[in-house]
Amino acid sequence: MAKKKNKTASKKLTAKDLMNIGFPSGKPLSTALNIVHTYFTELGKNHQIELVQDVLTAPEQYKMHVTLGPLAQAILAHKEIAPINLISENIPYKIYGAEGIEEGALKQMEIAMRLPVTVAGALMPDAHQGYGLPIGGVLAVENAVIPYGVGVDIGCRMSMSIYNIHPGYIDKKRDELKKILLDNTRFGFTSFKRPMEHEIMERPEFQEIPIIHELKDRAYSQLGTSGGGNHFVEFGIVEIQDEQNEFNLPLGSYLSVLSHSGSRGLGANIAGYYTKVAMDSCKLPQEAKHLAWLDLDSEAGQEYWLAMNLAGDYASACHHQIHARMATALGETPLATIENHHNFAWKEKNAKGNEYIVHRKGATPAGKGVLGIIPGSMATPGFIVRGKGEAASINSASHGAGRVMSRTQAKKTLTKPEVHKFIQKAGIEVIGSDLDEAPMVYKDIHQVMAAQQGLVEVVGTFHPRIVRMNGDEKYMEVD
């Protein structure tokens, strides 16, 4: 169980303290922390910082020092890193729904396909420009992991619970369901006063990896909550359309809860830290710098892999708690549950049996028989899908509809009255959110699904009805 920080916790030297003064991340930073916390605990934080800065300024003078020698060696090794060039031509890759993908995303993917470690790639129909690998990009590489190829919200996922409740219940009990959402979900910077217990907090990574250890209290405080942006928890209606569905449910309509969120501050800080580690140790040209990778045989690579998997499991734990709270409030047990994630890296084998690291940034696994959820927007349907295992897509599909309008553009272009009218006409009630998540900022989900008919088959359709996003005030009140 994570405990509240004591009054002296802030006096302990942290990775953030060293990064704030420009200390190189990765091996030099972790070595500095280990040495300070082992041999120099009697010094105040300012003196500890001065000590490691002295070594950073003149590492040659400390190479033979009994305690500071390992730090000096790590700094010197870091300075000797040679730049890496891209290959001259990008490897060919499959694009799905190319007519709806912006130029920026295509350029980013072409750069990714020129990395020396790249072996294959694909671009999903919901693709749009991001950082490093485009959102909707799938990239297979050899024995390496790219933190920005995974993304900032590590292990972000969709989770659905299907109930044996007639869909008419939504209209009859609308006020009660809204209260259930308000009482049992938290978004953005808000959290529960008493987080539920979960075994995820006992994972050894929280003790063994310095940067993870520093994030434990925050991770505990955010357990069971959702992020901002496009994250949501919503009531809707699921229509099961496939008689051969894996849930053995009769064809028909069911009340359902759908959630979308990720690994909160834990994942964001892991991504930020290890991206810097990768960029410090993998010197790529300016246009490719956000695609810096960590060799999986390196200490930093192994550390990130553990941290990434922890963040993914933490995101899953948050969803499980969200759905547990909702089930308790409804007084029902789900008939079926579905969960799938994106913003992650998987170890997978190709048809020849060769193992690669497959990054899916804003793309989801769609191996043969693999179930997933592809949402549209707050006012358009989402889909329960079954993967077809298409090799050209690297067993992947889109993770949603994909944006056609940036958040800044949405706030400059749209007005509250027009968006309010749009969602009202769609029969949707929304709690929270803002103009940057209006339905019209997203691609047409039906066009996106048409572009990936060869990747997935539809098992069921989800229709949102009551949506909660970040913010407690009713969405889009007309000025």
N, C-alpha and C positions, 0 to 999 in steps of 0.2 A: 504494500500500500504506500502510495506517495504521501509524504507529509508536508505540511506547510514549511516554508523556508524559515530558518531561524534568523535572528537579528544580525548574525555575523556572516551569513551566506554571501552578502554582497561584497565582503572584504576578500573573498577568495579569487585569485587570478583565474580568468576564464578565457576561452578561445576568442570570444567577442572582444575582450580587452586587447588581445594581441593583434587581432585583425584590424581593430580601430587605429592602431599605430603603424599599419602597413607591414606587419610581420608576415612572411611567406607561409601560406597554408600547407596542409599535408604533413609530410614527415618532419620538417622543421618545427611547425607549430605543436604537433602532438609530443615531440621530444622535449620542447621547452616546457610544456605543461607538466609532463611526467617528472622532469628534473626539479622544477620549482616545488611541486607538491610533495616530492620525496625528500629533498635536501634543504630547501630554503623556506620552510613554513614559518620560521620565526621572523622573517622579514615582512614588512608591510607591503601592500600591493604596489605602491609606487616604486619602492626599492626593487621589488621583483621585476617590474617592467624595465627599470634602468639596467638591471643585471643582464637580462636577455637582449636588450638593445645594444649593450656593449659587445656582446658576442656577435650579434648581427652586423655591427659596424666593422669589426676586425676579427673575423672567424679564424684567420691564420694564427693569431696570437693565442688561441685557446685550443688548438688541435690536440695538444698533449695534456690538457687540464684533466684532473682525475674525474671531476663531476660534470664539467661543461664541455669536455671533449666530444661526446656524441652529438651534442647540439651543434658545435662548430662543424663537424663532419657533415651533418645533414644540410646545413646552410651552404657549405661549399659544393656539395653534390648538386644541390638545387640550382646553383649559379651556372653549372656546366651543361645544362640541358640545351640540346641543339634544336633548331627550328625544323618543322616538318612541312614538306611540300605536298600539295594535292596532286593526284594523278592528272594527266593532261586531258583525258576525256571521261565523261561520266558513264557509268555502267547503265545500259538500257533498263528501264523499269516501266511497269504498267500503271496507267492513269485511268481511274474510273470517274466518269462524269466530267471529263476535261472541259467541256463547254461552260461549266459553272465554277471553275476554279480560277482565282485571281493570279495575275502574273507574279506577284511577290511570293506566293506559295510555291509556284513552279520553279522559280529561281532558287529558293531555299532548298528544294528537294534535289535540284541538279547539283548544287554544291555538296550536299550530303552524299550523293552518289559518286563523288570524286575523292572521298576519304580513302586513304590507303587500307583501312581496315574493313571497308564496305564490301559485301558480297552480293547483296540483293536489296531491292526496295519496292515500294508500291505507294500510290497516293489514292486515298479514299475520296468519295464524291462530296464529303462534307468539308474538304480541306480548305484552310485559309492560313494566312501568314501568321507566324508566331515568332519565337526566339529559337535560333538554331534550326532544329527540325520543325517543319511546318506542322500545325495542328491538323490531324488527319494523315500524317506521315507514318509509314512503317519502314523500318530500316533494320536489316540483318547485318551484323558485323562479326568479325572473328576475334574471340577471346578478349573482348573489351566491352566497356559499358560507358555510355555517354550520358552524364547527368541531365543535360538539357534535351537529350533525346528522349528521356523519360518524362521530363517536365517538372514544374514547380509543385503542383498538387499531386504528389506521388500516390499512386493507387486509387485515384478518384474512381468512383464506381456508381453503378445503378443497383438498386435493391428493391424488390417488389414482394408484397405479401398479398395473396388472393384469398378472399373470405367467402364463406357460404352465407352471404347476405345479399338480398335482392337489391339491384341498383336503384330502385325507387326509394330506398332508404335515404339516399343523399338529399333528395328534395324534401322528404318528410322531416328529416333531422338535421337540416343544414346548420342551424345555430349551434346545435350540440357538437357537430363535427368540427365547426370552426373553433369552438372552445377546446376541443380535444387537441387540435393543431397548436393553438396558442399555449395550452398548458404543458404540452409534452414535447415541444421542439424549441431549440434555441439556435440563433444564427449570428454570424459575424463575431463581434466582440463580447456578446453576452454568453453566459453559461449557467448551468444549474448550481444552486447553492450547495447541494450535496450530490456530487456525481455518483452514479452507480459503480459498484465494484466490478472489476474485470481482470482476468488473469493476464491480460496483455501487459499490465503495469509491472508484472514480476519477471518479465523477460530479461535475460542476462545482459543484453545489449545496453540496457539503461545504466548498467554499472561498469561495463567493460570498455565502452567507447566514449571518450571524454565529451565530444560534442553532443552525444545522445544523453549522457548523464545530466548535462546542463539543461536539457529540455524536458526532463521528466515531470517536474512540478506543473509546467504549463500544459503538457500533454494530459496529465491527470485532470486538470481543471476543465479541459475542453472535451472530455470523454462524452460521447452521446450527443454532440452538437454538430451543426452544419456550418459551412463557410458562407461567404457572401457571393457576389457575382451571380452566376447562373445556377447556383445550388438551390434545391427546393425539397419540400416534403408535401405531397399532395394526395387528396382523395380523388378517385376516378373510377371509371367503369372499364373492366376488361371483358372483351368478347373473345372467347375461345373458338377458333375457326378450324382447327385441325383435329379430326377425330382420333388421330394417332398420337395425341399430345402425351408428353412424358409424365404429366401429373394425373393421368387417368380421370380427367374432368369431363363431364358431359358438355357437348356444345352448348353455348349459351353465354349469358352476361353475369358478371360478378362484381361486387364491391371490391376495390383494391386500394392499397397504399403504395405509392411509388416515391422513392427518395433518391436524391443525387447529391453527393458530397464526397470529400476526400479526407486527407490526412491532417488537415488543419495546420496549426503553427509548426507541428513536428515535421511534417513533410516539407513545408516551405523552407524551414531553416536547414534541413538536411540538404535540400536541393541547392540552396544558396552557398552553403559551405563547400560542398564537394564539387560544385561547378568551379569555384575559385581554385580548389585543389587541382582539378583537371586542367584549367587554363594556365596555372603556374607550371605544370609539369609537361604539358602537351602544347608546344608553341606552334600554332597554326597561323596561316595568313589571316589578315583582318576580317575578310568576308566569311571565314569559316571558324572564327575563334569560339563561338558559342557551341560548336560541335566537338570541342576538346573531349578526349576520352581518358579513361583510366584502364590500364592493363589489368585484367583479372588476376594475373599472377603477382601483381604488386600488393603491398600492404594496404595502400589507399583504395585500390580496386576491390579487394576483399572486404574492407571495412564498409565501403559504400554499398556493396551488395547486401551485406547484413542489415545496414541501416535502411536501405530501400525496402527490403522485405518486411522489416519491422513496421515501417510507415504504412505499407500496404495492409498488413494485418491489423494495424491500429485503425485505419480507415474502415475496414470491415467490422471491427468491434463497435465503432461508432454507429454504423448502420444497424447492427444487431440490437443495440440498445434503443435506438430510435423506434425500431419496429416492435421491440418488446414493450415499450411504453404505450405505443399505439394499440397493440393487441390487448393489453391490460385495460386500457380506457374503453375499448370497444366491448370487452368481456367475451372475446372470441379467440379461437385458435385458428391460424391460417390453414387453408386447405393445401396451399402450395406456396413456395418461396423461390425466387430467382435472384441471382446476383452475378454481375459481371463487371470487370474493371478495365480501365485504360490508364494511360500515363504510367507505364511500367515496362520492365524488361524481363523477358522469359528466356530460359535455356531450352531451345527446341532443335530437333533434327530434321534435315531435309530428306528427300526421297532416297538419297544415297547413304544416309545414315550419318552424315557429318553434322556436328553440333555447332550451332551459332547462337549469338545473343540477339534476340528479336525485340526491338524497341517499338512500342505502339504508343505514340503520343497523340491522344485524341483519336484513337482507333481501338477496336476491341477484337479479341480472339474470335475466330469463326471457323475453327477446325471442324471436321465432319462430325455432326451430331452435337456440337457445343451450343448450349442455349445462351441467349443474350437479350438485352433490351436496348432498343434504339429509340430514344425520345425525339419528338418534334420540337414544339415550343409549348408555352403555357396555354395556347389556344388551338393547337393542332394535335393530331393523334401521334402516339408512339407505337412501337411494334415489338412484340415478343418474337424472336427469330431463332432459327436453328441453322448453324453453320453448315456449308456444303464442302468445306475443306479444299478451296480453290488454291492451287499452288502459286499461281501468278500473283495473287493478292497476299502471299505469305500467310495464308489461313487467317485473313483479317477482314473486317468490315468497318463501316463508319461507326462513330460513337454517338452520333446525333445528326441534326440537320446541318449544322455548320453556319457560321455567321456570314452575312453579306454586308454588314454595316458595323464599323467599329463602335466601341462604347462612346467615344468622343463625338463621332459623327451622329450617332443616334440622339444624343442630348442636344446637338445643334439643329438637327433636322426635324425631329418629331415633337409633337405637343401633347400634353396630358389629355385634353379633350378628345383628340382623334384616337388616341390609344384606348382611352376609357370606352369610347363608342365601339371600337373594334372588339375588345374582349367581352363587352356586354352583349354584343350581337352573337358572339360565339357561345354564350351561356356559361361563361367562366367567372368565378369569383376569386379574386387574388388579394392576399394579405401580404403587405410589404412590397418589395421590388422597386424598380425605377424605370425610366425611359430606356436605359441601355439594355434592358431585358424584355422590351416589348416584342410581341410576336413577329412584327415586320422586320426585325433585325436579322431574322434567320432565313435560310434557304427554304424552298418548298420541299417539305419532307417527302412528298410523293415523288418528286423528281429524283431526289436522293435515293429513295428505295428502288426506283425504276433502274437507276444506274448500277445497282448492285444485285440484280436478280440472280446473277450467276454466283453470288457469294453466300446468300442466305435465303431461306424460305420462311414465310410468315406463319407463325403458330397462332398468334392472337394479336388483337389490337387494343390499345389502351387510350381512353378518352379522358383527359383531365376535367375536373369539375370544380374542386376547391383547392387552390394552390397557395402555399405559404412560401415566401422567400425572405431575403434579408430585410428587416425593417418591420416595426410593429404597427405603423399607421396603414390605414386602408390604401391599397395601391391606386395610384392615379386619380386622386380626388380632383375634380374639375375646379380650376381656379375661379 
